[in-house]
Amino acid sequence: MTKRILFVFTSANRTLTGASTGWYLPEAAHPYYVLAPHFTIDFVSPAGPNPPVDEYSVQTFPDDIGKFLEDPVVQKKLSTAKKLSEVKPDDYDAVFYVGGHGPVLDLAVDPVNIKLASEFYRAGKLVAAVCHGPAALVGVTDESGKSIFAGKPVTGFSNVEEEQIDKVKDLPFSLEDKISSLGGKYEKAAEPWGPKVVVAGNLITGQNPASAYPIGETILKALQK
């Protein structure tokens, strides 16, 4: 039977300063095309259909517009995305959190998301996230109630990268600092914007947009075992 992956998108479309935000185009597109030939993929977000794409990412990665945003299959998945409250971990083999600044604003504190991701993790299912996607996991705990980051190597968008795009003021917390405060062993690429994927058991994290394709490949390998 074909394995199933749940792609989770943010529903947040504004940062703390009122700047537009959403999910980051290549961080959905690149893993999607690595995984879609092999698995069934469903899209979901806190508010359901048509989660907002970050306009800056659309301008920055024009090649992904035609491939992903204009793909009829993808368009249907986005327009019919379920609400987080409508899905069950039992129906999936893995969950993947798409990045963009949005997850820091909504998924990080969404009780439905925290419960869902905790259930995935505790069931031994694959939990993966890229860039700001790991922000969706900051409230997620294992069976003992400990953060799933505690004592594990983890990556996510770095403080240096956040400062370089001048977005520190737009967010309620720094992802790098939050991972460390939860006991995670934060790791990053040797240079800002370089690809970095970290595997810690059934938790897979990627640092930034350049890590989107490699995290797709890592999820593929993990699910094909």
C-alpha positions in Angstrom: 0.0 0.0 0.0 1.3 3.5 -0.8 2.5 5.4 2.2 0.9 8.8 3.0 2.5 12.1 3.9 0.8 15.1 5.5 2.2 18.4 4.3 1.3 21.1 6.9 1.1 24.7 5.8 0.8 27.9 7.9 -2.4 29.9 7.7 -0.7 33.1 9.1 -0.4 35.9 6.5 0.9 38.8 8.6 4.0 39.1 10.9 4.1 41.1 14.2 4.9 44.2 12.2 2.0 43.7 9.7 4.3 42.6 6.9 2.9 39.9 4.6 4.0 36.4 5.2 2.8 32.8 4.7 4.5 29.6 3.6 7.7 29.7 1.6 7.3 28.4 -2.0 10.5 26.3 -2.6 10.1 24.7 0.9 6.9 23.1 -0.3 7.8 22.7 -4.0 11.2 21.1 -3.7 10.3 18.3 -1.2 6.9 17.8 -3.0 8.4 16.8 -6.3 11.0 14.5 -4.6 8.2 12.7 -2.7 5.1 12.9 -4.9 6.2 10.1 -7.4 6.4 7.7 -4.5 3.8 8.6 -1.9 0.3 10.0 -1.5 0.5 13.6 -0.2 -2.3 15.6 1.4 -2.2 19.3 2.3 -3.5 20.7 5.5 -3.4 24.0 7.4 -5.0 25.4 10.6 -7.7 27.3 8.6 -8.0 24.8 5.8 -8.2 25.7 2.0 -5.8 28.1 0.2 -3.1 28.7 2.8 -1.3 32.0 2.0 2.0 31.8 0.1 4.7 34.2 1.1 4.8 36.7 -1.8 8.5 37.4 -1.4 9.2 33.7 -2.0 7.2 33.8 -5.2 9.2 36.7 -6.4 12.5 35.1 -5.3 11.9 31.7 -6.8 10.0 32.3 -10.1 11.0 28.9 -11.4 8.8 27.2 -8.8 5.7 29.2 -9.9 5.1 27.4 -13.1 6.1 24.0 -11.7 4.3 24.1 -8.4 1.7 27.0 -8.1 0.5 26.3 -11.7 0.4 22.5 -11.4 -3.3 21.5 -11.5 -2.8 18.7 -9.0 -1.1 21.1 -6.5 -3.8 23.8 -7.1 -6.5 21.2 -6.2 -4.6 20.1 -3.1 -4.2 23.7 -2.0 -7.8 24.7 -2.7 -9.2 21.6 -0.9 -6.7 21.6 2.0 -8.3 20.2 5.1 -8.1 21.9 8.5 -5.7 20.5 11.0 -8.6 19.5 13.2 -10.0 17.2 10.5 -7.0 14.9 10.1 -5.8 11.9 12.1 -2.2 10.7 12.5 -3.5 7.1 12.0 -4.1 7.9 8.3 -0.5 8.9 7.7 3.1 7.6 7.8 4.8 11.0 8.1 4.1 14.7 8.7 6.2 17.4 7.0 6.1 21.1 8.1 6.6 23.6 5.2 8.7 26.7 6.2 8.0 30.4 5.9 7.7 32.8 8.8 4.1 31.9 9.2 4.6 28.7 11.4 6.4 30.8 14.1 3.2 32.9 14.4 0.4 30.3 14.3 1.6 26.6 14.3 4.0 27.2 17.2 1.1 27.9 19.6 -1.8 26.1 17.9 -3.1 23.5 20.4 -4.5 21.3 17.6 -1.2 21.2 15.9 0.8 20.5 19.0 -1.5 17.6 19.9 -1.3 16.3 16.3 2.5 16.5 16.0 2.9 14.9 19.4 0.7 12.0 18.4 2.8 11.5 15.2 6.0 11.6 17.2 4.9 9.3 20.0 3.6 6.7 17.4 7.2 6.6 16.0 6.1 8.2 12.8 8.3 10.5 10.8 8.1 14.1 11.8 10.0 16.5 9.5 10.3 20.3 9.1 12.3 22.8 7.2 13.5 26.4 7.8 10.9 28.0 10.1 8.9 24.8 10.0 10.5 23.4 13.2 8.8 26.3 15.0 5.6 24.2 14.6 7.3 21.6 16.9 8.4 23.8 19.8 5.4 22.7 21.9 5.6 19.1 20.9 6.4 16.5 23.5 7.3 12.8 23.8 5.6 10.3 26.0 7.3 11.6 29.1 6.2 15.2 28.4 9.7 16.3 27.4 10.3 18.5 24.3 11.1 16.3 21.3 14.1 18.6 20.8 15.6 17.8 24.2 19.0 16.2 24.0 18.8 15.8 20.2 20.7 17.5 17.3 18.2 19.8 15.6 18.4 22.6 12.9 16.2 25.4 11.7 16.5 28.9 10.5 19.5 30.5 12.2 19.8 33.8 14.0 22.4 35.0 11.4 20.1 34.3 8.5 17.2 36.0 10.4 19.3 39.1 11.0 20.5 39.2 7.3 16.9 39.5 6.1 16.0 41.9 8.9 13.1 39.8 10.1 13.9 39.5 13.8 11.4 42.2 14.8 8.6 40.4 12.8 8.6 37.3 15.0 7.7 36.4 18.6 10.8 34.3 19.1 14.1 33.3 17.5 13.9 29.7 16.3 17.6 29.0 17.0 17.3 30.3 20.6 14.0 28.5 21.2 15.5 25.1 20.1 18.4 25.6 22.4 16.2 26.7 25.3 14.2 23.5 24.9 17.4 21.5 25.3 18.0 20.9 21.6 21.6 20.7 20.3 21.2 23.3 17.6 23.3 22.7 14.5 23.8 24.8 11.3 25.6 24.8 8.0 29.2 26.2 8.0 28.0 29.2 6.0 24.6 31.1 6.2 22.2 29.9 3.5 24.1 26.6 3.0 22.1 23.3 3.1 21.9 21.4 6.3 19.7 18.5 7.2 19.8 16.8 10.6 18.3 13.3 11.4 17.6 12.4 15.1 15.6 9.2 15.1 12.2 9.9 13.6 12.8 13.7 13.7 14.2 15.3 10.6 14.9 19.0 10.4 16.3 21.3 7.6 17.9 24.7 8.1 16.7 27.0 5.3 15.5 27.2 1.6 18.6 25.5 0.3 17.8 22.5 2.6 14.3 22.0 1.0 15.4 19.6 -1.7 17.9 17.6 0.6 15.2 17.2 3.3 12.9 15.8 0.6 15.5 13.2 -0.3 16.1 12.4 3.4 12.4 11.8 4.0 12.3 9.6 0.8 15.1 7.4 2.1 13.6 7.2 5.6 10.2 6.1 4.3 11.6 3.6 1.8 13.4 1.6 4.5 
